[in-house]
Structures are given as structure tokens and as C-alpha cells.
Amino acid sequence: MPVGGYDPEDVDDRLESLMDATGRDPSNWLTDEELAAWEDGESLVDLLDEEDIHELLQKDGETSEEDP
């Protein structure tokens, strides 16, 4: 579902980069079926639920605050 004012590809790319961060495993957020759908080109915005997206973004905020 597109969010007004945001390019869905940019949002998807950001979520992907957060999931790919060191020490993070996409299976923490995606089932095997969702992982397969993602590998087939499905958008993370469509696959992740709202809580998972918030968790990823929150972890990003924590990381950003720790970095100088």
C-alpha cells in the first residue's frame, strides 16, 4: 500500500537495508513463504506487517543515535 509523499521503492529499499544490517536475519520478520515471495520480487512493504516495520525503523533510530 503506497504512502502519500513516499516512493514505494525507496521505502522498500530502506526496509531491505535495515533487514540486511549486520547481525540481522530476515527470517526474524518474514516466514519462509514470505521470504520466497520477497526473493521473487514482492515488496517488503506488502509482506511486513505494521509492527515489523515499526520495529525495523526503531532499531534504525537506535543505531543512528549510537553512531557519531
N, C-alpha and C positions, 0 to 999 in steps of 0.2 A: 504494500500500500504506500504510494508516494506521499511524502510530507511536503506541504506547500513551502516553497522557498529553498528546497534542497534537491540536489541532483541525486536520484536514487543510486546511481553508480558510485558517486562519491561516498555516500553513506555506506554502501556495501563494501567499498574498498577500505574504509576506515574500520568497519567491524572486522573485516578479514585481517587487517594488520594487527588489530588488538588480539584476535584469536591466535595469530601466529607468533605473538611475543614469546620470548624465551621462557620456558617452563610452563607454557600453557598448551593444553591439548584440546583440539576442537571437540573431542568426544565428551568434554565436560559440559558442552552446551547442545550438542547435536546427537541424535540417535543414529544408529547405523543406517537406517533408511534416509534420514536427513543428510547424513554425510554423503551418501551415494547421490542424492538429488543435487547437493551442492557441487560435487565433482562433475555432474552432468550440466552445470551451468545455472542452476536455480539460485536465486538471490538469497543472501543471508537475512535480508530484511523480511523476506517472506517465510523463512524457515525458523528463525529465532522468535521466541515469544517476548513480550514486553519486559518481563522480569530479567531475562537473559541479556537483553540489550542494555538495560539499566546497569546490570552487574558489570558488563564489559566496560561501559563508559565510566562507571565509578572507579574501577580498577585503573583505568587510564588516567583519571584525575589524581589518584593516589600516586601513581608513578610520576606524573608530571610535577607534582609538588615536591617529590623527593629529589628530582634532578636539579642540579644548579642552573 
